[in-house]
């Protein structure tokens, strides 16, 4: 959108983003669903430093937003192609937007209103909200994209405090040599990575993230550690297992021992808890490493609700007559807009989801007894080497979203049956279920 609107620097351009607002506690996520561009005859005037759009164009778009169930927010966008750096709204912008936001609230109460101003390399974004029947100072926001390379610097970025990189330079010097200091700086800046599931894979992912330079982590897992976790969980000691320490606290302690300047938030909660909505909503990426279908299903629901990209990782070990019949795993990168999800890829078992999500212990047991859920009482085998490989592949895929060192492939598979191989799974992509109620948006 930005490239299209700034392709001609001889005149200002205009567009309207048609959006849906999701609110979680103190966080509002405004999701862009569609963008409408005016035709040449929709402009009354269009010059290098001034434009005027005919009233009919925004009126038609506003009426459509007001009538559709999937929309409730209008964002006006215009450019200042004559300037670089952080653009500032003019006094004329302020007065026009106050009048329009007041009219929108009066005539179309459900519609929210905001605006974006684009310079040649930066943006300013603000929303107008009614407080005690008056529009006071607007609230400035941050524009997030599915990948870091799509993003540009904004007004709020200048207000954020700078991280002291003295210790980080010492820790990550050799990573700079491999990936470049600008890449590591991006990882270390303000990227919030949330890991759901801190077991054998999730704990390895967390450690790899810290070694790669990520500084801000949210860790979600309701479970307590036990001695059976000692064969694969990073950071877990025998004493921790004996004391049944929360997994999130075990991993946090381990990570802070590596880098004491990390910002780590821990949540000993199930992902289904209400408070986890804002954690997901405020994330830049979610890494999904749980071992049950219900948590995977619900995490995906939240990520699509708040337009947060996520990576799902899973492993499989099958033993037949004391011999390994299959040892494999896969990493799936899911970005909103790519028309890909765990449902249409048939990676979710809805019988398992029903068992896990049923509030009644008897109902859950009944599903098992009737044979809908096979092997529910049997623990799956797990080994560190498989987890370590899939954990490294997960972080490698995440880092590639920042570096673009390698071509992007959504599904990466690792198998170690006759011999170890890693390949991109294009077959699953070609065979995905269409249309999909989740990702075909």
RODO-2510 file (C-alpha; in nm, 4 decimals, decimal comma):
residues 441
     n   res          X          Y          Z
     1     x     0,0000     0,0000     0,0000
     2     x     0,2752     0,2446     0,0975
     3     x     0,4725     0,1721    -0,2184
     4     x     0,1660     0,2241    -0,4351
     5     x     0,0688     0,5521    -0,2680
     6     x     0,4237     0,6943    -0,2889
     7     x     0,5070     0,5827    -0,6407
     8     x     0,4495     0,9399    -0,7682
     9     x     0,6241     1,2020    -0,5522
    10     x     0,4752     1,4885    -0,7509
    11     x     0,1396     1,4689    -0,5706
    12     x    -0,0204     1,3579    -0,2468
    13     x    -0,2239     1,0370    -0,2460
    14     x    -0,5208     0,9151    -0,0422
    15     x    -0,6717     0,5818     0,0587
    16     x    -0,9062     0,4337     0,3185
    17     x    -0,8302     0,1226     0,5216
    18     x    -1,1425    -0,0732     0,6168
    19     x    -1,0711    -0,2415     0,9488
    20     x    -1,1951    -0,4487     1,2409
    21     x    -1,1006    -0,3550     1,5972
    22     x    -1,0290    -0,6238     1,8571
    23     x    -0,9946    -0,5122     2,2200
    24     x    -0,8176    -0,7137     2,4884
    25     x    -0,7938    -0,5409     2,8247
    26     x    -0,5825    -0,2283     2,7570
    27     x    -0,4712    -0,3302     2,4082
    28     x    -0,6583    -0,2465     2,0890
    29     x    -0,5634    -0,4296     1,7698
    30     x    -0,7002    -0,2686     1,4530
    31     x    -0,6869    -0,5248     1,1709
    32     x    -0,6787    -0,3992     0,8126
    33     x    -0,9245    -0,6120     0,6127
    34     x    -0,9423    -0,4149     0,2877
    35     x    -0,7968    -0,0961     0,1367
    36     x    -0,9898     0,1261    -0,1042
    37     x    -0,8124     0,3669    -0,3418
    38     x    -0,9902     0,6572    -0,5145
    39     x    -0,9973     0,6893    -0,8916
    40     x    -0,8606     1,0028    -1,0559
    41     x    -1,2097     1,1527    -1,0807
    42     x    -1,2593     1,1053    -0,7028
    43     x    -1,0035     1,3820    -0,6400
    44     x    -1,1271     1,7408    -0,6481
    45     x    -0,7686     1,8614    -0,6153
    46     x    -0,4380     1,6742    -0,5987
    47     x    -0,1063     1,8611    -0,5758
    48     x     0,2462     1,8169    -0,4374
    49     x     0,1533     1,9423    -0,0888
    50     x    -0,2266     1,9407    -0,0900
    51     x    -0,5198     1,7203    -0,1826
    52     x    -0,8954     1,7305    -0,1620
    53     x    -1,1124     1,4222    -0,2107
    54     x    -1,4745     1,4457    -0,3195
    55     x    -1,7125     1,3784    -0,0308
    56     x    -1,8798     1,0962    -0,2166
    57     x    -1,5769     0,8616    -0,1986
    58     x    -1,5378     0,8437     0,1841
    59     x    -1,9179     0,8494     0,2248
    60     x    -1,9623     0,5367     0,0155
    61     x    -1,6830     0,3564     0,2029
    62     x    -1,8214     0,4669     0,5408
    63     x    -2,1658     0,3363     0,4572
    64     x    -2,0210     0,0006     0,3569
    65     x    -1,8224    -0,0223     0,6830
    66     x    -2,1347     0,0613     0,8812
    67     x    -2,3365    -0,2121     0,7087
    68     x    -2,0835    -0,4954     0,7222
    69     x    -2,0512    -0,7228     1,0258
    70     x    -1,6779    -0,7821     0,9730
    71     x    -1,5858    -0,4098     0,9781
    72     x    -1,6147    -0,1357     1,2385
    73     x    -1,3219     0,1027     1,1811
    74     x    -1,2231     0,3532     0,9136
    75     x    -0,8609     0,4687     0,8783
    76     x    -0,7912     0,7568     0,6398
    77     x    -0,4431     0,7463     0,4858
    78     x    -0,2666     1,0261     0,3010
    79     x     0,0914     1,0980     0,1997
    80     x     0,3426     1,3783     0,2354
    81     x     0,5730     1,2890    -0,0549
    82     x     0,7677     1,6129    -0,0112
    83     x     0,9286     1,5121     0,3196
    84     x     1,1254     1,2364     0,4928
    85     x     1,1466     1,1495     0,8605
    86     x     0,8564     1,1390     1,1056
    87     x     0,5616     1,3259     0,9494
    88     x     0,3532     1,5600     1,1646
    89     x    -0,0167     1,6217     1,1244
    90     x    -0,0927     1,9835     1,0366
    91     x    -0,3400     2,2127     1,2117
    92     x    -0,5694     2,1657     0,9103
    93     x    -0,5425     1,7860     0,9545
    94     x    -0,6373     1,8209     1,3222
    95     x    -0,9456     2,0301     1,2522
    96     x    -1,0651     1,8166     0,9601
    97     x    -1,0215     1,4918     1,1538
    98     x    -1,1968     1,6272     1,4631
    99     x    -1,4956     1,7294     1,2526
   100     x    -1,5079     1,4000     1,0640
   101     x    -1,4640     1,1841     1,3760
   102     x    -1,7408     1,3781     1,5511
   103     x    -1,9733     1,3304     1,2523
   104     x    -1,8885     0,9590     1,2257
   105     x    -1,9612     0,9067     1,5955
   106     x    -2,2908     1,0943     1,5713
   107     x    -2,4189     0,9339     1,2512
   108     x    -2,2577     0,5887     1,2749
   109     x    -2,2016     0,5138     1,6409
   110     x    -2,0357     0,1758     1,5904
   111     x    -1,7617     0,3052     1,3546
   112     x    -1,4217     0,4011     1,4947
   113     x    -1,2075     0,6582     1,3164
   114     x    -0,8346     0,7144     1,2778
   115     x    -0,5722     0,8342     1,0319
   116     x    -0,2267     0,7502     0,8998
   117     x     0,0194     1,0007     0,7545
   118     x     0,3025     0,8652     0,5383
   119     x     0,6272     1,0447     0,4584
   120     x     0,8788     0,8955     0,2157
   121     x     1,0226     0,6677     0,4864
   122     x     0,8159     0,6956     0,8073
   123     x     0,4598     0,7184     0,9352
   124     x     0,2399     0,8643     1,2063
   125     x    -0,0775     0,6810     1,3092
   126     x    -0,3466     0,8002     1,5490
   127     x    -0,6993     0,7110     1,6583
   128     x    -0,9688     0,9549     1,7688
   129     x    -1,1778     0,8408     2,0650
   130     x    -1,4666     1,0189     2,2326
   131     x    -1,4168     1,0991     2,6027
   132     x    -1,7004     1,2657     2,7945
   133     x    -1,8576     1,3670     2,4616
   134     x    -1,5404     1,5513     2,3569
   135     x    -1,2558     1,4501     2,1260
   136     x    -0,9408     1,5328     2,3178
   137     x    -0,5806     1,4511     2,2237
   138     x    -0,5721     1,1563     1,9837
   139     x    -0,4035     0,8309     2,0830
   140     x    -0,0964     0,7474     1,8746
   141     x    -0,0382     0,3873     1,7773
   142     x     0,2127     0,1511     1,6203
   143     x     0,1698    -0,0158     1,2818
   144     x     0,2690    -0,3821     1,2892
   145     x     0,3280    -0,6011     0,9862
   146     x     0,3491    -0,9784     0,9451
   147     x     0,7250    -0,9559     0,8804
   148     x     0,9825    -0,7080     1,0072
   149     x     1,1037    -0,6302     0,6545
   150     x     0,7634    -0,4843     0,5652
   151     x     0,7670    -0,2384     0,8544
   152     x     0,8792     0,1259     0,8586
   153     x     0,9716     0,3599     1,1418
   154     x     0,6887     0,5440     1,3123
   155     x     0,6135     0,8245     1,5553
   156     x     0,6045     0,5977     1,8606
   157     x     0,9439     0,4433     1,7795
   158     x     1,1149     0,7732     1,8641
   159     x     0,9581     0,7696     2,2107
   160     x     1,0940     0,4298     2,3085
   161     x     1,4012     0,4094     2,5277
   162     x     1,7242     0,2854     2,3765
   163     x     1,8599    -0,0494     2,4971
   164     x     2,2137    -0,0460     2,6337
   165     x     2,4060    -0,2707     2,3977
   166     x     2,7417    -0,2821     2,5800
   167     x     2,6883    -0,6313     2,7229
   168     x     2,5002    -0,7410     2,4131
   169     x     2,7912    -0,6425     2,1862
   170     x     3,0142    -0,8748     2,3854
   171     x     2,7632    -1,1604     2,3849
   172     x     2,6601    -1,1405     2,0201
   173     x     2,9834    -1,0292     1,8503
   174     x     3,0176    -1,3545     1,6564
   175     x     2,6507    -1,3443     1,5554
   176     x     2,7178    -0,9986     1,4081
   177     x     2,9867    -1,1553     1,1908
   178     x     2,7433    -1,4171     1,0608
   179     x     2,4185    -1,2223     1,0256
   180     x     2,5185    -0,8561     1,0405
   181     x     2,4789    -0,6159     1,3305
   182     x     2,1677    -0,4537     1,1813
   183     x     1,9871    -0,7910     1,1830
   184     x     2,0770    -0,8646     1,5451
   185     x     1,9777    -0,5090     1,6398
   186     x     1,6339    -0,5738     1,4888
   187     x     1,5967    -0,8891     1,6972
   188     x     1,7102    -0,7110     2,0111
   189     x     1,5083    -0,3916     1,9647
   190     x     1,1470    -0,4387     2,0666
   191     x     1,0429    -0,7729     1,9201
   192     x     0,8263    -0,9620     2,1698
   193     x     0,8328    -1,3361     2,1102
   194     x     0,5798    -1,5521     2,2956
   195     x     0,6434    -1,9230     2,3474
   196     x     0,3406    -2,1386     2,4256
   197     x     0,4580    -2,4645     2,5858
   198     x     0,7899    -2,4826     2,7740
   199     x     0,8577    -2,8550     2,7615
   200     x     1,1232    -3,0417     2,5669
   201     x     1,0878    -2,8329     2,2501
   202     x     0,9737    -2,4997     2,3956
   203     x     1,2625    -2,4760     2,6412
   204     x     1,5132    -2,5447     2,3629
   205     x     1,3487    -2,2795     2,1474
   206     x     1,3723    -2,0299     2,4337
   207     x     1,7442    -2,0936     2,4801
   208     x     1,8096    -2,0644     2,1061
   209     x     1,6185    -1,7355     2,0900
   210     x     1,8372    -1,5865     2,3616
   211     x     2,1550    -1,7061     2,1925
   212     x     2,0354    -1,5487     1,8656
   213     x     1,9807    -1,2099     2,0300
   214     x     1,6098    -1,1863     2,1126
   215     x     1,5718    -0,9828     2,4314
   216     x     1,1965    -0,9831     2,5019
   217     x     1,0165    -1,3111     2,5720
   218     x     0,6796    -1,4161     2,7113
   219     x     0,6662    -1,7734     2,8412
   220     x     0,3299    -1,9506     2,8779
   221     x     0,2892    -2,2944     3,0371
   222     x     0,0642    -2,4006     3,3238
   223     x     0,2566    -2,7208     3,3975
   224     x     0,4976    -2,8148     3,6763
   225     x     0,8275    -2,9880     3,6098
   226     x     0,8865    -3,3512     3,7072
   227     x     1,1675    -3,6034     3,6901
   228     x     1,0481    -3,7454     3,3567
   229     x     1,1294    -3,4046     3,2015
   230     x     1,4986    -3,4322     3,2902
   231     x     1,5866    -3,6187     2,9690
   232     x     1,5000    -3,3223     2,7430
   233     x     1,4033    -2,9972     2,9177
   234     x     1,6673    -2,7245     2,9006
   235     x     1,7600    -2,5625     3,2327
   236     x     1,5836    -2,8190     3,4520
   237     x     1,7812    -2,9523     3,7487
   238     x     1,7088    -3,2580     3,9587
   239     x     1,6245    -3,0326     4,2525
   240     x     1,3780    -2,8319     4,0394
   241     x     1,2057    -3,1535     3,9318
   242     x     1,1897    -3,2837     4,2883
   243     x     1,0322    -2,9543     4,4000
   244     x     0,7922    -2,9555     4,1032
   245     x     0,8917    -2,6016     4,0065
   246     x     0,6785    -2,4308     3,7388
   247     x     0,8305    -2,4881     3,3958
   248     x     0,8130    -2,1196     3,3061
   249     x     1,0146    -2,0238     3,6144
   250     x     1,2741    -2,2959     3,5496
   251     x     1,3305    -2,1701     3,1964
   252     x     1,3321    -1,8043     3,3024
   253     x     1,6014    -1,8718     3,5628
   254     x     1,8112    -2,0550     3,3034
   255     x     1,7797    -1,7781     3,0438
   256     x     1,8656    -1,4994     3,2886
   257     x     2,1785    -1,6916     3,3850
   258     x     2,2824    -1,6614     3,0176
   259     x     2,1881    -1,2940     2,9755
   260     x     2,0814    -1,0977     3,2860
   261     x     1,9479    -0,8045     3,0780
   262     x     1,6646    -1,0053     2,9228
   263     x     1,3053    -0,8913     2,9571
   264     x     1,1123    -1,2114     3,0384
   265     x     0,7470    -1,2330     3,1385
   266     x     0,6184    -1,5657     3,2701
   267     x     0,2591    -1,6921     3,2838
   268     x     0,1831    -2,0142     3,4674
   269     x    -0,1507    -2,0358     3,2896
   270     x    -0,3235    -2,2338     3,0205
   271     x    -0,3436    -2,0509     2,6887
   272     x    -0,7236    -2,0711     2,7199
   273     x    -0,7238    -1,8322     3,0183
   274     x    -0,8722    -1,4868     2,9533
   275     x    -0,5530    -1,3039     3,0560
   276     x    -0,3554    -1,4756     2,7779
   277     x    -0,5469    -1,2882     2,5088
   278     x    -0,3547    -0,9669     2,5698
   279     x    -0,0244    -1,1554     2,5890
   280     x    -0,0835    -1,2945     2,2402
   281     x    -0,2254    -0,9667     2,1086
   282     x     0,0887    -0,7749     2,2110
   283     x     0,3288    -1,0305     2,0579
   284     x     0,5249    -0,9896     1,7368
   285     x     0,5489    -1,3680     1,6906
   286     x     0,4064    -1,6683     1,8741
   287     x     0,6003    -1,9964     1,8786
   288     x     0,3643    -2,2857     1,9457
   289     x     0,5281    -2,5897     2,1044
   290     x     0,2527    -2,7590     2,3051
   291     x     0,1779    -3,1310     2,2940
   292     x    -0,2037    -3,1265     2,2790
   293     x    -0,4476    -3,0311     2,0068
   294     x    -0,6732    -2,8100     2,2193
   295     x    -0,3962    -2,5646     2,3064
   296     x    -0,2811    -2,5586     1,9441
   297     x    -0,6355    -2,4925     1,8232
   298     x    -0,6929    -2,2136     2,0746
   299     x    -0,3537    -2,0500     2,0150
   300     x    -0,4237    -2,0421     1,6433
   301     x    -0,7650    -1,8859     1,7092
   302     x    -0,6033    -1,6053     1,9097
   303     x    -0,3309    -1,5463     1,6523
   304     x    -0,5843    -1,5072     1,3723
   305     x    -0,8093    -1,2945     1,5914
   306     x    -0,5282    -1,0472     1,6597
   307     x    -0,3367    -1,0869     1,3281
   308     x    -0,0247    -1,2235     1,4999
   309     x     0,1995    -1,4515     1,2881
   310     x     0,3007    -1,7790     1,4518
   311     x     0,5148    -2,0873     1,4035
   312     x     0,3886    -2,4324     1,4972
   313     x     0,6415    -2,7058     1,5741
   314     x     0,5761    -3,0709     1,6519
   315     x     0,7602    -3,4022     1,6690
   316     x     0,6585    -3,7633     1,6292
   317     x     0,8241    -4,0847     1,7466
   318     x     0,6560    -4,4208     1,6803
   319     x     0,7933    -4,7408     1,8325
   320     x     0,6943    -5,0825     1,7028
   321     x     0,8271    -5,3996     1,8658
   322     x     1,0973    -5,2024     2,0459
   323     x     1,2166    -5,0522     1,7181
   324     x     1,1700    -4,6944     1,5993
   325     x     0,9206    -4,7006     1,3116
   326     x     0,9176    -4,3245     1,2619
   327     x     1,1152    -4,0303     1,3955
   328     x     1,0146    -3,6997     1,2427
   329     x     0,8932    -3,3476     1,3015
   330     x     0,7778    -3,0375     1,1175
   331     x     0,7865    -2,6600     1,1459
   332     x     0,4974    -2,4617     0,9947
   333     x     0,5205    -2,0830     0,9541
   334     x     0,1730    -1,9276     0,9475
   335     x     0,1312    -1,5621     0,8553
   336     x    -0,2117    -1,4041     0,8302
   337     x    -0,2849    -1,3486     0,4632
   338     x    -0,0893    -1,6507     0,3363
   339     x    -0,4084    -1,8643     0,3344
   340     x    -0,2568    -2,1363     0,5482
   341     x    -0,3500    -2,2734     0,8910
   342     x    -0,3446    -2,5898     1,1007
   343     x    -0,7098    -2,6636     1,0197
   344     x    -0,6872    -2,6648     0,6414
   345     x    -0,3529    -2,8468     0,6637
   346     x    -0,5384    -3,1130     0,8669
   347     x    -0,2924    -3,0856     1,1545
   348     x    -0,5688    -3,0707     1,4171
   349     x    -0,7571    -3,3714     1,5549
   350     x    -1,0991    -3,2449     1,6633
   351     x    -1,1737    -3,5585     1,8675
   352     x    -0,8607    -3,4818     2,0680
   353     x    -0,9703    -3,1190     2,0999
   354     x    -1,3103    -3,2285     2,2327
   355     x    -1,1417    -3,4531     2,4897
   356     x    -0,8981    -3,1835     2,6042
   357     x    -1,1520    -2,9020     2,6200
   358     x    -1,4382    -3,0848     2,7893
   359     x    -1,4872    -2,9378     3,1390
   360     x    -1,6169    -3,2723     3,2659
   361     x    -1,3626    -3,5392     3,3679
   362     x    -1,6244    -3,8120     3,3103
   363     x    -1,6958    -3,6796     2,9592
   364     x    -1,3256    -3,6755     2,8789
   365     x    -1,2882    -4,0331     3,0024
   366     x    -1,5992    -4,1361     2,8084
   367     x    -1,4471    -4,0241     2,4809
   368     x    -1,1447    -4,2423     2,5526
   369     x    -1,3550    -4,5417     2,6608
   370     x    -1,5678    -4,5256     2,3453
   371     x    -1,2551    -4,5334     2,1336
   372     x    -1,2747    -4,1809     1,9918
   373     x    -0,9345    -4,0987     2,1402
   374     x    -0,6808    -4,3756     2,1046
   375     x    -0,3856    -4,4130     2,3364
   376     x    -0,4827    -4,1174     2,5534
   377     x    -0,3390    -4,2874     2,8606
   378     x    -0,0098    -4,3714     2,6920
   379     x     0,2774    -4,1237     2,7145
   380     x     0,4543    -4,0602     2,3855
   381     x     0,8290    -4,1308     2,3687
   382     x     1,0529    -3,8239     2,3633
   383     x     1,4251    -3,7708     2,3150
   384     x     1,6430    -3,4627     2,3312
   385     x     1,8151    -3,4947     1,9939
   386     x     1,4892    -3,4789     1,7949
   387     x     1,3622    -3,1889     2,0026
   388     x     1,6920    -3,0047     1,9622
   389     x     1,6855    -3,0345     1,5836
   390     x     1,3242    -2,9157     1,5557
   391     x     1,3851    -2,6374     1,8072
   392     x     1,6814    -2,5121     1,6029
   393     x     1,4799    -2,5337     1,2792
   394     x     1,2009    -2,3299     1,4403
   395     x     1,4328    -2,0473     1,5426
   396     x     1,6080    -2,0631     1,2058
   397     x     1,2718    -2,0118     1,0321
   398     x     1,1910    -1,7212     1,2621
   399     x     1,5274    -1,5518     1,2047
   400     x     1,4824    -1,5966     0,8299
   401     x     1,1721    -1,3768     0,8573
   402     x     1,4141    -1,0967     0,9536
   403     x     1,7157    -1,1784     0,7356
   404     x     1,5520    -1,3207     0,4211
   405     x     1,8731    -1,5178     0,3698
   406     x     1,6810    -1,8124     0,2271
   407     x     1,3664    -1,8460     0,0116
   408     x     1,0551    -1,8728     0,2265
   409     x     0,8814    -2,2112     0,2467
   410     x     0,5928    -2,2463     0,4952
   411     x     0,6486    -2,6118     0,5920
   412     x     0,9856    -2,7648     0,6801
   413     x     0,9990    -3,1388     0,7581
   414     x     1,2743    -3,3341     0,9313
   415     x     1,2869    -3,7148     0,9093
   416     x     1,5367    -3,9616     1,0498
   417     x     1,4229    -4,3055     0,9473
   418     x     1,6681    -4,4649     0,7042
   419     x     1,8855    -4,1526     0,7073
   420     x     1,8341    -3,7899     0,8190
   421     x     1,6734    -3,5544     0,5670
   422     x     1,5247    -3,2032     0,5764
   423     x     1,2867    -3,0924     0,3025
   424     x     1,0132    -2,8430     0,2197
   425     x     0,6682    -3,0041     0,2210
   426     x     0,5010    -2,8716    -0,0933
   427     x     0,2654    -3,1712    -0,1126
   428     x     0,0758    -3,0619     0,1996
   429     x     0,0461    -2,7135     0,0540
   430     x    -0,1004    -2,8465    -0,2691
   431     x    -0,3462    -3,0738    -0,0866
   432     x    -0,4763    -2,8223     0,1694
   433     x    -0,8511    -2,8165     0,2256
   434     x    -1,0235    -2,5336     0,0371
   435     x    -1,2026    -2,3138     0,1207
   436     x    -1,1001    -2,2703     0,4857
   437     x    -1,3189    -2,0906     0,7403
   438     x    -1,0136    -1,9740     0,9369
   439     x    -0,7429    -1,8608     0,6968
   440     x    -0,9329    -1,7709     0,3785
   441     x    -0,9915    -1,4145     0,4952
***
